[in-house]
Structures are given as C-alpha cells and as structure tokens.
Amino acid sequence: MINPPDEGQDILLVEDSDVDYETVLRAFRKGQLRSRVIRCEDGDEALDYLHRRNRFAAPGAAPRPALVLLDLNLPGTDGREVLEEMKSDPALKDIPVIVMTTSSDPRDVERCYKYGANSYVAKPVSFEGYMEAVRRLHSYWFDTVMLPDTAGR
C-alpha cells in the first residue's frame, strides 16, 4: 500500500500491524514530514518490492526507497531475514535500514547490527512517544545525514 505522493523521499515501512502503520502515518501528517510511506505487510512482500519481482515487476511499481523502517516480528519471512538478505545483496545493501520493533532482546539488537542495521529503535508505547521517535528519525535521516542519490536505480 502506498500513501499519496509527496515531495519528500520514499520510505519503505515493513509493518504487519495496522495500528502501528496508522500511527506512523499520523506521526508523519502531524509532524508535516514530507516523505511518502510505502507499506509492505510482511517480509516476503518487502523482498518482492525491493527486488522488483512478482506484483512489483512492472516499471515504476517499486520506486527505490531512500530508507527502510523494518519491524522484526513479521509473518512468514521475518524482519531479521529481510535485513540479512538486504545487506548481503550488492544492489540493496546501501539502503539504510532502521529496525523499529517491540523487541528489546539484546540478542536481536546484536544480530541486527551484526547484519548491517543502521539503527535499532524500540517502539515507544505511547502515541506521543511514537510521534517523537518518528519525527527524530525523519529529521536525522533526511535533514542531517547525507544519503546517496538513488534516482534511476
């Protein structure tokens, strides 16, 4: 699912929870953050999107995201496997991946950084905390950090 186009950079949100998806969208709208959020609901769909295969094979069906927000606990192929595959693929490994999940298990944190996560964030419990986390992530990754030009990939 893709929300309406905006002038900002594309963010791929890999999230199975409708509540968390809507919270991210609300945080972007309320914070007037100018990025388009593209949602994949599970790891298999995310990998199809990133590899531009199956229903994403048509030209323009899967714009390359500037950033991936990745939940770990997904049905089917989980976020850990998505991260490993992304970071082992030369065509995808330069896309920043921010793990945003409920897991605070130190083994998950260590494994995600080992396989190339750029950040690991525990999902805040309150809506206000979630809003602040999304605002800070967006500000850091789109206003502070210089990202590679992904046009034409």
N, C-alpha and C positions, 0 to 999 in steps of 0.2 A: 504494500500500500504506500502511495506517495502522496504527501500533502501538497497543496497548491504551490507552484513555483514561486520563488522569491529571488532576490538579487544576491543572496549570500551563497556560501559554499554548501555542497551537499554533504549530509551526514547520514551514514547508514546506521540505523538503530536495529540491533538484533535483539528482540524482546518478545517473549511469548505472552506476557501479562498485558491484557487490555488496559488495566488500571495504570500500570507503570508507563505504558505508551501514551495514554491520555495525559498523564502527569507531565511527561517530558514536553508534549505539545503545548500544554497550558503554560509551562515554565518558559518556553520559547516565545509564545504570544505575549504573555505578561511582561517578560523582560525585553520585548521588542527585538529579539535576536533574529538576525536576518540570514537564516540558513534554512535550507529545505531538508526536512527529515523524511528519509525513505525507510520504511519498516519491512523487515523480514521477521517472520514469527518463529522460525526455528533455524537450526544450524544448516540443515540441508538446503533450505531456501536461500540462506545467506551465501552459501558456497555457490549455488547456481547463479545467483545475482553477480557475485564477484568474478566468476569465471565466464559469465555471459553465455550460459547454456540453458537448454530446455526453454521455459517460457520467457527467459531473458535473452534469447539468442538474437532477436531482431535488432538491427542497428538502432541505437538510441534508447533501447528498452532498459538499459542498465548503465546510467552515467556513473563514471568512476567517482566514488566518494572521496572527499578530502580527509575524512576521519570516520572511524567505526566506533560506535558505542556498543559494547558487547556484554550481554548477560551470560553467565556461565551455565546456569541450570536451565537447559532447554530440552524440549522433547527431541528424540532422535539423536542426531549428531549434536553433542553439547558444545558449549562455548569454548571449552578447553581445546577440543579437537579443531574447531574453526580457527582459533588462534594459531595452533601448531601448523595447520595447513597454510594459512595466510603467510606466516613468517618463513615458511620453507619454500614458498613459491617466488621466484625472482620477479614476476610481474606484479605481485601483491605486497611483498614484504616492506615496501616503503610507505604504505598507508598506515598512519598512526592508529593504534588500537587502544582504546580506553576500556578496560574492564570495569563495568558498573553493575555490581551484583550484591545480593544479600549475604553472600558467604564472606565471613571474616576468618575462615580457616587458614592458619599460617601456611599449610601445605598448598592451598590454592594460590595464595599470594606468591609464594616462592616459585611454584610451577609456571604461573603466568609470566612473571618477569624472566624466568629461565627461557621461555619460548618466545620472548620478544615483546610482551605488552609494554606500551609506553607509559601507562598509568594504571593504577588499580584503586578503585573508589568503592567503598561500601555504600550501598543505597541508604540515604537518610530515611528515617521513619516518618517524620512529619512532612507535610506538603511544603511548608516554609523552608525546611532544611533541604528538601529536594530541589526547590526553586533556586536556592542559593548555590547548591552544588552544580546545577546545570549552568547557571549564569557564570560561575567561576571557570568551569571547564570551557565554556564557549569563549569567554574573554581570553583565557590563556592560549587556547589553541588557534583562535582566529584573529586576536588583536595583538598578542605578544610574540608568539612563535612564528617563524617564517617556515611555511610549508612549501614543498616542491610544487611546481606547476604541473597539474595533472591533466590539463587540456589536451585533447587529442589522443589520450591513451585508451 
